[in-house]
Amino acid sequence: MNEKIKNFLSNLPSVPVPEEKLSLKTKFIWTGIILLLFIIMSFTPLYGVSSAYSLNFEILQVLLASHFGSLLSLGIGPIVSASIIIQMLQGTDIIHIDTSTRDGRVLFQGLQKISAIIFVIIENAVYVFSGALSPAGPGLFYPLVMFVQLVIAGFILVLMDEVVSKWGIGSGISLFILAGISLQLINTTFNPFISPQGAIPAIISSLSTGAPLSALFPVITIISTIALFAVSIWLQGVKVELPLAFGRLRGYAIRWPVALFYTSIIPIVLIVSIVAGIQFFGLELFHSGITILGTYTQESTIFGVQEVPVSGIAALLSPPTIQQLYVSYTTTGITLLQIESMIVYTLVLVIGAAIFSYLWMFLGGQDPKSVATQLIESGLSMPGFRRDERVLTEVLKRYIIPLAVIGGALTGLIAALATFLDTLTAGIGILLIVMIIYQFYTSLMSENREEFEPIKDKLVGESEE
């Protein structure tokens, strides 16, 4: 890499690293400040957007931690796009930066930051000037004003992510996703002022008016949400523990856990993003008179009047919920398209997440060979096997690859089930909440164990004897 480029990337404005280890209280304070700022920005209306603007793709809000029509209309989308591409370039050795050194880490972070800024500009420009975000009036004035607001908000969000990563808990991206899903979950569960009402107010209203049948689907929604949360939490804890021994310390061994969700949330986020992207671009192409991805029609949905796909690939990737199936069954009958879309959607999510999990394992440096190299360099080996990188790689292949593929497929299946059962948050939201909270937990246990353990014991009802 050119020396001038290295100097430029290394000297980008950045949030300073704490000079000493931060206390848990300090981390909570900084995390709380950034979280409050994020919520304020996500509910600040974007000046210049049409008052008739309506959301067609709720799932995008979950994935991007965004609130369409606000300052954070694209949320973390540009940051995530930049991060994934840089990691892929690093994983495939197209760029090679030694992140084991301080200078290497600074350079890598600088490359990620400048990439995020570029994506903030490009993605917001495409989003605004393509008409995806409807302006309040004709001409270029309103689109330009919206673009400037979104770019400034995007820059601020990049810095907020950096503050959380250095001064808070976990990563800013994870925090923003968790905040967005949690707000949605609270809204769809308890808010009586939205249309339709939150699940609990809807149940109370139905029972008080003597219409118990109307309470059936809100009850199913709550039960299915709780059930899938329980399944996701249980699966998050499933792991295979492999015995490892230190070559220089005889008799001292550890157990290294390989989790079922080995590649975490990235694979399911990628495949759901592709599905949402097909639906999004299908609608934009349809407005331009191109029906290659499908045709759309306006229908009244729980989110108001929206354009929904009725044919083509976009329709096959838009499965019905259990309530929509019931309405179809009692009126016109369940259609072949509804059945086909349920099958295709499930297969796409399950197979797609499994494939992306396999690929991300290699791109993210989590493949058996990379792990074996790291273990050997740390002085670890597997008891009963020769201390050789090739031997250890073959042993790890038996566990890591199947777990990565099966774990990815299971995340796809859970996301599909959540969509069919119409859970209180979008299909992928349940998985994201469970995985992100687990990441925060492991971060606290590794960085602030002494301070966090007493709090954890109180929360779970444990006491010192």
N, C-alpha and C positions, 0 to 999 in steps of 0.2 A: 504494500500500500504506500502511495506517495507520502513523503515526509510532511509536506504542507497540509495534506488532508488529515494526517494523524494529529498534527498540532491544532488544526481547526476543531476536530472532534473532541480532543482532550481539553480544549479551553471553552467549550460551550457553557453558557450560564447554567448552573445547576444548584440544587439544594445541598447545602453542606452536610457532610457526614458527622454524626455526633462524635465528640472527642472522647467520650467515655460511655460505658454501658448505661443504657437508659433504664430507669426504674419502671415497673409495671404501671404505676400511676401516671407517669409522664407519657408513656405509650398510649394509655387509655385517653388522656386529655387530647393529644394530637389527633388520634383516630376520631374522637368525638367531634373536634372542630372541623376536620375535613368532611366528615359525614354530614354535619349540619350544613356546611357550605354546598355540598353536592345536592342535598335535598332542596335547598333554596333555589339553586340554579335549575334543577330539573322541573320546578314548578313556576319558574319565571317565564311568562309568555314571550314568544319570539315576535318582535315588532315587525309587521309587514306580512305576516301569514294570514291567509284567508280565514274569515270567521266560519266559513262552511267546510273547512278542512276536516276530514275524518280519517281515522286510522283503519287501514285494511289488513295490516300484518302485525297483530299483537305479539307474535312470537319474537319479532325483531326487537321489541322493547325489552324482552327478557334477556336475550342474548347480548344486546348492546348496552344494557343498563341505561337505556335512554327513555325520554318522554317526548314523543313526537309533537312538534308544535311549540316546544320550549327551547331554551338556550342549549339544552343537551339533546337536540333532536337526533344526533347520531351517537351520542354517548361515548362509550369506549371503543366503538368500531374502528376508528383510525389507529388507535394505540395497539389494539389486538392484531389488526392486519399487519402493521409494521413489525410487531414482535414476532409473529409467526413466520413472516418472510425472512427476517434476519436470522432466526434460529434455523430455518431450513437451509439458508445459504451457508451458515456455519456448520451445520450437521453434514452437509454434502461436500464440505471443504472447498466450496467456490470462494468463500472468504475464510481466512484462518487467523483467528486472534486467540492468543494464549490467555484465557481468562483465569489461569491459576496465579498470574502475577497482578500486582496492583495496577500497573500501567495498562495491562491488557484489559482488566475489568473497566477501567475508566474509558478506554477506547471503545470497548463493546457497548457500554452504556451510552456513550456519545453517539455512536452509530444508530442505536435504537431510538434515541431522542430525535435526531435530525430526520430519521425515517418517519417517526410518528408525526412530526410537524409537517412533512411533505404530504403524508396521507391525510392529515387534517385538512389541508388546503384542497387537495384533489377530490377527496370523497365528498366534502361539503359543496364544492363547486358542481360536481356531477349531480348531487342530490337536489340542489337548489335550481340550477339552470336547466335540468331535465324536466322540471315541472312536477317532480315527485312531491315537493312541498309547495302547495298552491299559494301564489302571491295574492295580496289583498286587492291588487289592481293591475291594469295592463302596463306594458313598458318594462324598462330595466331597473327603475328606481327601487321598487320593493325587493326584487331578487338580490340586487347589490347590497342593500341594507341588511337583508337576512344573512347573506354570505359573510359579511364583515362580522356580524354578531356571532355567528356560529364558529368562525375561525378563531376569534378572540377567546370564546368560551372553550374551544378545543385546546388552545395553548394553555389556558389556566388549568384544564383538566390534566394535561400532561404533567404539569408541576405538582398538582395535587396527588397524582399517582406516585410521584417521586417522594413527596413528603411522607406519605403513608409507608412506603417501602423502607425509608431510612429512619423515620421517627415514630412510626405507629406500629400496628400489628398486622402481620401478613403483607399482602400487596394491595395497592389501591384498586386495581382492576377487580380483584375478588371482592373487596369491600363494597365497591359500587354495584356490582352484580347482586350481591346479597341484599343491599339496601333496596334496590329496585324490586326484587322479587318479594321481599318482606312487606313492602308497602302495598304491592298488588295483593298479596295474601291477606293482609289486614282488611283491605278494601272489599275484596270478594267474599270475605267471611262475615264482617261486622257492619259494613257501611249501609245504612238504610236509605241513603239519599241518592245513590246511583241507580241507573236503570240497566239491567235489572238489579233489584236489591241484593245486598249481601246474603249469603246462604242462611245464616241464623235469623236475621229479620224476616226473610222470606218464609221460613218455617213457622215462625211465630204468627206472621200475618195470615198464612194459610189456615193454621189451626184455629185462630181466633174468628175467622170468617166462616168456619164450618166447611172448609174445602181441604180435607186431609190428603186427597190424592195429589194436590198441587205441591204438597210438602215432600212428596216422594223423591223427586230428582235432587232438590237441595240436600236431602238426607244422604242419598247415594253419593253425591259430590263430596260431602264431608267424610263419609266412611271410606271412600276410595282414596281420598287424599291421605288420611291417617294410615290406611293400610299400606300404601305405596311408600310413605315416609318410613314406616316400620321395616318394610322389606329392604329399602335402600340403606337404612342404618345398619341392618344386619349384614347385608352384603359388603358394606364398607369395612366391616371388621373381619371379613373372611380373608385369610392369608395362609400361605405355606411358609413355615419357618425352616430355613436351611441351616445346618450346623456348620460353623466356621471356626477355625483354630488359628492362633498366632504361632507362626513358625518358630519364633525365638523364645516363646514362653510356653514351655511344655505343661500340659495339663490345664491350660487356660483356654476356654472356648466360649463362643457367643452364638446366638441364634439370630440369623438375618432374615427378617420377614419379607416375603414377596406378596404384595397385596393382590387380590382379585382384580380390583380396579387399578391395575398397574400403571396405566398411562393417564389416570385421572380423568378430567372433564374435557380435555382437548378434542378427542375423537368425536364425541357426540355433539360438541359445539360445532365442529367443522361440518358434519353431515347435515345437521339441522339448519346451519347457515346456508348450505347449498340448496336445500329444499325451499327455504324461505326466499332465497335469491331467485330461484326458478319461478316461483309464484309472483314475486315482485316484478321481474323483468317481463314475465308473461303478460301482466296487466299493462305495463308501459308499452309493450309491442302491440297489444290489442288496441290501445288508444291511438296508435299510429296506423292502424289498419292491417297489422300483421298478426295472423292467428296461428303461427307455427307452434307456439307453446300452449295454445288453448283459447277458448272464447269465454267471456265473462258476462254476467247479468247482475242487475241490482236486486238485492233481496234484503228484507228486514231481518237483522240478526240481533243477538243480545248486545252488540256494540253499536246498534243503530243501523241505518241503511248503508250497506256496503256492497262493493262489487265482488262477487264470488265466482270462481271458475265453474263452468258447466260442461266442459269438454277438454280433451287434450291432456298433455302431461300434467299441466297445472291442476286439473280436476282430479287426476289419479293420485296426486300428492296432497290432496285436501280431503281427508277422510271425515265421515260424519261422526258426531258424538252419540252417546247412548240415547240422549233426549231427542236428537234429530232422527235417529232410527225409529224411535217409538212413534214420533209424529208421522213419519212416512208410513209406518206399518198401519196406523189407524186411519190414514187418509187415502193416499194413492198407492200405498204398498212400497216395500223396500225395492229399490231399483238395482239393476245389475251394476251400474256405475258405482253405487255406494259400496257394494260388496267388493268390487274390483279395487276401489281406492283403499279400502281397509287392508286388503292383502298386499297391494303394491307398496303402500306407505310403510307397513310393518317390515316388509322385506328390505326396502331401501334403507330404513333406519338401522335394522339389525346387521345386514351385510355391510352397509356403508361404515357404520361405527367400528365393526370388526376390522375392516380393511384399513381405515385410518388409524386405528389403534396399533396395528402391525407396522404401518409406515412410520407413525410418530415415534414408536419405540426406537427406530434406527435414527430418525432425524433428530430426536432429542437426546441422543447419546445414552439410551437406556437399554440397548440391545445386549445380548449375552456377551459378545466380544468386548464391548466397552466396559461392561460391569466387571468382567473377569480381569481386565487390565487394571482397573481401579483397585480391585481386591488384592491382586498380586502386589501392586505397588504399595499397598498399605500393610503388607506382610501377612496377609490372610490366605488361608487355603482350606480346602474341604477335607476333613478327616477321611482316611481310607483311599484317597486319590493322590497321585503324584502331583507335586507342586509345579505345575506347568500350565501356562496360560491357555494352551490349546485344549488340554484335558478339562480344565475348569469351564471353558467356554461350552464344550459339548455337554457337560453336566447341567449347566445353567439353561441351555436350550430346552431341556426336558420340562422345565418349570416356567421360565419367563415367557416363552412364545405362546404356549397354550393359555396361560393366565391372561396375557395381554389380549389375545383374540377373543376368548370366552368373556372376559370382563367387558370388552368393547361391545360385543353382541348383546350382553345383558343390559348395558346402559341404553342401547337402542330399543330393546324390548320394553323396558320400563317407561321410556319416553313415549313410545307408541301407545301403551296401555293407558298412560295418564291422559293422552289426547282423546282416546275413545271414551274414557270414563268421565271426561270433562272435569278434571280436578280443579281445585281452587286457584291453582296457578298453572301456567302453560306446561305442557308435557315435560320439558327439560328442566323446568324450574325446581322441581322436587330434588332431582339429582344434584343440581347446582348448589342448593341450600345445604344438603347433607355433606357434599364433598368440600365445600368452602369452609363450613364450620369445623370440619375435621382438620383441614389445613391450618386454620387459626389455632385450634387446640394443640396440634403438634408444634406449631411455631412458639406458642407460649411455653409449652413443656420443655422445649429445647433451649430457649433463650432466657426465660424468667421462671424457671422451675421452682425455686425456693419461695418466691412470692406468690406464684399461681397455685401451687398445690394446696395450701390452706383454704383458698377460695373455692377450689374444686371440691375439696372434702366437705365444705359447708353446703355447697349446692347439691351434692349427691347424698347428703345426710350422714356422712362418715364422721367419726369423732375419735380423738386420740384416747387410748385407754391408759 
